[in-house]
Amino acid sequence: MMHKLTIIMVSYNTKDLVVQCLDSVKRAMHAYGQEIGRKDIEVWVVDNASSDRTVEVVRHAHPWVTVAALKENTGFARANNAIMRRTKSEYVLLLNSDTIVGENVLSKMIPWMDEKKDVAVATCKVEFPNGKLDPACHRGFPTPWASFTYMVGLSKLFPKTKAFGQYQMSYINLQTTHEIDSPSGAFYLVRRSAIKDVGFLDERFFMYAEDLDWSKRFKEHGWKVMYVPISTVIHVKGQSGTAKHDPRTRLRTLNSFYRTMHTFYEKHYERKYPKVISVLVHLGIDLRWMLVKLKT
C-alpha cells in the first residue's frame, strides 16, 4: 500500500523541540482525519547522531513514529534522501524539528496539492513566534544581483521594488498564492512524481542550500514552486546546529553556510557570468564570512 504522505524530520540535539513538533503533527493528522497507527501518513524522525538522547526520548513520547538512528551526522540532504529512497508515498514533507505545525496544515495543503498537478513543491505561511513571516519561506534565487542588493541593504530600503526585492521576493503580495523561486526546508511539501523526474537532494550540500538547489532543478524541469498562505507553521528558527552556548558548534555551522554559498554559485551560476563577476562573488562571500567570524 502506498502512503499518501511521508513526513521526514531530521534532528540533531533538539529532543525537546522534536517532541513538541511531533505533538503538533499528531494534532494536524487528527484534523486531517488520520488515525494514529493507520497507513495513510507515515512519520519518520532521522537522528543525526545526537548526544542528547533524542532517539530514546522520541521513541518513548511518540512510539507511533519511525525513528532512524544514524551513527554519524550525515547532514540534512543525505538523511532525508535515505528515507525518501525507502518510502513510496504520493507526497513527501520535509519538516524542521524546530517547527510547530498548525492544526489545519495537512487538511488544507494536501487537498490543495491534489488539485495542482503541475506543482512540484508548495509551502504554507511560515512565521516566527512573534508572528512575523520567516522570509526564508518566500525566497528568490541568490543571483549575483539579488545577493548584492541584499548584502548592501537595498532590499531593505526598497522591499516593494522588483529591482531590489528579488532576494526575498518581497515585492509580491504575501497574502496571495503565487509562484516563488524556493521555500525553505522548514516546510517543504513535494510531489513524489516530481522527485522521480528531477532526482533527490544533492548530497554535496551538507547543510543549507539543498532546498534552493532542489527548487531550481524542479523549475528547470518545468515544475511550479508555490507559496500558499492558507495555513501556518511556526518556526523557532536556528536551534539545530547553532547551539548559542557552544561557540565551536556555531562556528562549524557558519563555515558550512558560507562553503555552501560557494558551492551553489559554482553549480548554477559560474558558467553563466563573466569571470570577473564570479571572482567578485567569491570574494564577497569570503569577505562576509570573515566579518561574521570576527563578530563570533
C-alpha positions as CSV (number, residue, x, y, z in Angstrom):
1,M,0.0,0.0,0.0
2,M,1.3,3.4,-1.0
3,H,1.1,6.1,1.7
4,K,-0.5,9.5,0.9
5,L,2.3,11.4,2.7
6,T,5.7,10.7,4.3
7,I,6.8,13.3,6.8
8,I,10.5,13.4,7.4
9,M,12.1,15.3,10.3
10,V,15.9,15.4,10.6
11,S,17.0,16.0,14.2
12,Y,20.3,17.0,15.8
13,N,20.4,17.6,19.5
14,T,16.9,19.2,19.7
15,K,15.0,16.5,21.6
16,D,12.5,18.8,23.3
17,L,11.8,20.6,20.0
18,V,11.3,17.3,18.2
19,V,8.7,16.1,20.7
20,Q,7.0,19.5,20.6
21,C,6.9,19.4,16.8
22,L,5.6,15.8,16.8
23,D,2.8,16.8,19.3
24,S,1.7,19.4,16.7
25,V,2.0,16.9,13.8
26,K,-0.2,14.5,15.7
27,R,-2.9,17.1,16.1
28,A,-2.7,18.0,12.4
29,M,-3.0,14.3,11.5
30,H,-6.2,14.0,13.6
31,A,-7.6,17.1,11.9
32,Y,-6.8,15.6,8.5
33,G,-8.8,12.5,9.6
34,Q,-5.8,10.3,10.0
35,E,-5.9,7.9,13.0
36,I,-2.6,7.2,14.6
37,G,-1.5,3.7,13.5
38,R,-3.1,3.8,10.1
39,K,-1.0,3.9,7.0
40,D,-2.2,7.0,5.1
41,I,0.5,9.1,6.7
42,E,3.9,7.9,7.9
43,V,6.2,10.0,10.1
44,W,9.9,9.5,10.3
45,V,12.5,11.1,12.6
46,V,16.0,10.7,11.3
47,D,18.5,11.5,14.1
48,N,22.0,12.6,13.0
49,A,23.9,11.1,15.9
50,S,22.6,13.4,18.6
51,S,24.2,13.3,22.0
52,D,21.1,14.5,24.0
53,R,19.1,11.1,24.0
54,T,16.8,12.3,21.2
55,V,16.2,8.7,20.0
56,E,15.1,7.4,23.3
57,V,13.0,10.4,24.2
58,V,11.2,10.4,20.9
59,R,10.5,6.6,21.0
60,H,9.1,7.0,24.5
61,A,7.0,10.1,23.8
62,H,5.8,9.1,20.3
63,P,6.0,5.3,19.8
64,W,3.9,5.6,16.6
65,V,6.8,7.4,14.9
66,T,9.5,5.5,13.0
67,V,12.9,6.6,14.2
68,A,16.1,6.1,12.2
69,A,19.1,6.5,14.4
70,L,22.2,7.3,12.4
71,K,25.7,6.6,13.8
72,E,27.2,9.8,12.4
73,N,26.0,13.3,11.4
74,T,25.4,12.8,7.7
75,G,23.9,16.2,7.0
76,F,20.4,17.3,6.0
77,A,20.3,16.1,2.4
78,R,21.7,12.7,2.9
79,A,19.5,12.0,5.9
80,N,16.3,13.0,4.0
81,N,17.4,11.1,0.9
82,A,17.8,7.9,2.9
83,I,14.2,7.9,3.9
84,M,12.9,9.0,0.5
85,R,14.6,6.1,-1.1
86,R,12.9,3.7,1.4
87,T,9.4,5.1,1.0
88,K,6.8,5.3,-1.8
89,S,4.3,7.9,-0.7
90,E,2.5,10.3,-3.1
91,Y,3.9,13.3,-1.3
92,V,6.9,14.0,0.9
93,L,7.0,16.7,3.6
94,L,10.4,17.8,4.8
95,L,9.8,19.4,8.2
96,N,12.2,21.0,10.5
97,S,12.4,19.8,14.1
98,D,12.1,23.4,15.3
99,T,8.6,24.0,13.9
100,I,5.1,23.8,15.3
101,V,2.6,22.7,12.7
102,G,-0.8,24.4,12.6
103,E,-3.7,22.1,13.2
104,N,-5.2,22.6,9.7
105,V,-1.9,22.5,7.7
106,L,-2.3,18.9,6.4
107,S,-6.1,19.1,5.9
108,K,-5.6,22.2,3.7
109,M,-2.2,21.7,2.0
110,I,-2.7,18.1,0.8
111,P,-6.1,18.7,-0.9
112,W,-4.5,21.8,-2.5
113,M,-1.7,19.8,-3.9
114,D,-4.2,17.2,-5.2
115,E,-5.7,19.8,-7.4
116,K,-2.5,21.3,-8.7
117,K,-0.9,18.6,-10.8
118,D,1.8,20.9,-12.3
119,V,3.1,21.9,-8.8
120,A,6.2,20.1,-7.6
121,V,6.7,22.0,-4.3
122,A,4.4,24.0,-2.0
123,T,4.9,25.7,1.3
124,C,2.4,27.3,3.6
125,K,3.0,30.5,5.6
126,V,5.9,30.1,7.9
127,E,6.1,32.5,10.8
128,F,8.4,33.3,13.7
129,P,7.0,33.0,17.2
130,N,6.4,36.8,17.1
131,G,4.0,36.5,14.2
132,K,6.4,37.9,11.6
133,L,6.9,36.0,8.3
134,D,10.1,33.9,8.1
135,P,11.4,35.4,4.8
136,A,13.2,32.1,4.1
137,C,9.9,30.5,3.2
138,H,9.5,33.0,0.3
139,R,12.9,33.3,-1.4
140,G,14.2,34.3,-4.7
141,F,17.3,32.6,-6.1
142,P,20.6,34.2,-5.0
143,T,21.7,35.5,-8.3
144,P,24.7,37.9,-8.1
145,W,22.4,40.9,-8.4
146,A,19.9,39.7,-5.9
147,S,22.6,38.8,-3.4
148,F,24.4,42.2,-3.9
149,T,21.2,44.2,-3.3
150,Y,20.5,42.1,-0.1
151,M,24.1,42.4,1.2
152,V,24.3,46.2,0.8
153,G,20.8,46.8,2.2
154,L,19.0,47.9,-0.9
155,S,16.4,45.2,-0.5
156,K,15.5,46.6,3.0
157,L,15.3,50.1,1.7
158,F,13.2,49.3,-1.3
159,P,11.5,45.9,-0.4
160,K,8.5,46.6,-2.7
161,T,10.6,47.3,-5.8
162,K,11.2,44.3,-8.0
163,A,14.7,45.5,-9.0
164,F,15.8,45.4,-5.4
165,G,13.5,43.0,-3.7
166,Q,14.4,39.8,-5.6
167,Y,16.3,38.1,-2.8
168,Q,13.2,37.6,-0.7
169,M,10.6,38.3,-3.4
170,S,9.3,41.0,-1.1
171,Y,7.6,42.9,-3.9
172,I,4.8,40.3,-4.1
173,N,1.6,40.4,-2.0
174,L,2.2,37.8,0.8
175,Q,-1.5,37.4,1.3
176,T,-1.9,35.7,-2.1
177,T,-1.0,32.3,-3.5
178,H,1.7,32.7,-6.1
179,E,4.9,31.2,-7.6
180,I,8.2,31.7,-5.8
181,D,11.7,30.5,-6.5
182,S,12.0,28.4,-3.4
183,P,10.7,27.9,0.1
184,S,13.0,26.8,2.9
185,G,13.4,23.2,4.1
186,A,11.5,24.1,7.3
187,F,8.2,23.2,5.5
188,Y,8.8,21.7,2.0
189,L,5.9,19.7,0.6
190,V,7.0,17.9,-2.6
191,R,5.3,15.7,-5.1
192,R,6.8,12.2,-5.5
193,S,6.4,12.2,-9.3
194,A,8.4,15.4,-9.4
195,I,11.2,13.8,-7.4
196,K,11.3,10.9,-9.8
197,D,11.6,13.4,-12.6
198,V,14.4,15.5,-11.1
199,G,16.2,13.3,-8.6
200,F,16.8,13.5,-4.9
201,L,18.5,16.2,-2.8
202,D,22.1,17.0,-3.9
203,E,24.3,15.5,-1.1
204,R,27.1,17.8,-1.8
205,F,25.2,20.3,0.3
206,F,25.8,19.1,3.9
207,M,23.6,21.8,5.4
208,Y,21.9,24.8,3.8
209,A,21.0,25.5,0.1
210,E,20.0,21.9,-0.6
211,D,16.4,23.2,-0.7
212,L,17.3,26.1,-3.0
213,D,19.2,23.7,-5.3
214,W,16.2,21.3,-5.4
215,S,13.7,24.1,-6.2
216,K,15.9,25.4,-9.0
217,R,16.1,21.9,-10.5
218,F,12.3,21.5,-10.3
219,K,11.7,24.8,-12.0
220,E,14.3,24.0,-14.7
221,H,12.3,20.8,-15.5
222,G,9.1,22.8,-15.9
223,W,7.5,22.3,-12.5
224,K,6.0,25.1,-10.4
225,V,7.1,26.0,-6.9
226,M,4.3,27.7,-4.9
227,Y,3.7,29.8,-1.8
228,V,0.3,29.0,-0.4
229,P,-0.7,31.1,2.6
230,I,-3.8,29.1,3.6
231,S,-2.3,27.7,6.8
232,T,0.6,28.4,9.1
233,V,3.6,26.8,10.7
234,I,5.6,28.4,13.5
235,H,9.4,28.3,13.0
236,V,11.5,28.6,16.2
237,K,14.5,29.2,13.9
238,G,18.1,28.3,14.3
239,Q,18.0,25.7,17.0
240,S,19.7,22.8,15.2
241,G,23.4,23.3,14.9
242,T,23.5,26.9,16.1
243,A,24.0,26.0,19.8
244,K,24.2,29.5,21.1
245,H,26.0,28.3,24.2
246,D,28.5,26.3,22.1
247,P,30.8,28.6,20.1
248,R,32.6,25.7,18.3
249,T,29.3,24.3,17.0
250,R,28.2,27.8,15.9
251,L,31.5,28.3,14.0
252,R,31.1,24.9,12.3
253,T,27.6,25.9,11.3
254,L,28.7,29.2,9.9
255,N,31.6,27.6,8.0
256,S,29.1,25.2,6.4
257,F,26.8,28.0,5.4
258,Y,29.5,30.0,3.6
259,R,31.0,27.0,1.9
260,T,27.5,26.2,0.7
261,M,27.2,29.6,-0.9
262,H,30.4,29.0,-2.9
263,T,29.1,25.5,-3.9
264,F,25.7,26.8,-5.0
265,Y,27.2,29.6,-7.1
266,E,29.7,27.3,-8.7
267,K,26.9,24.8,-9.6
268,H,24.3,27.2,-11.0
269,Y,26.0,30.5,-12.0
270,E,29.7,30.1,-12.5
271,R,29.3,29.3,-16.2
272,K,26.6,31.9,-16.8
273,Y,28.6,35.0,-15.8
274,P,31.9,36.6,-16.9
275,K,34.9,35.5,-14.9
276,V,35.3,38.9,-13.3
277,I,31.7,38.7,-11.8
278,S,32.5,35.2,-10.5
279,V,35.7,36.4,-8.9
280,L,33.8,39.3,-7.2
281,V,31.1,37.0,-6.0
282,H,33.5,34.6,-4.4
283,L,35.5,37.5,-2.8
284,G,32.2,38.9,-1.5
285,I,31.3,35.6,0.1
286,D,34.7,35.3,1.7
287,L,34.6,38.9,3.0
288,R,31.2,38.4,4.6
289,W,32.4,35.1,6.1
290,M,35.4,36.9,7.6
291,L,33.3,39.7,9.1
292,V,30.9,37.2,10.6
293,K,33.8,35.2,12.1
294,L,35.2,38.4,13.7
295,K,31.9,39.0,15.4
296,T,31.5,35.4,16.6
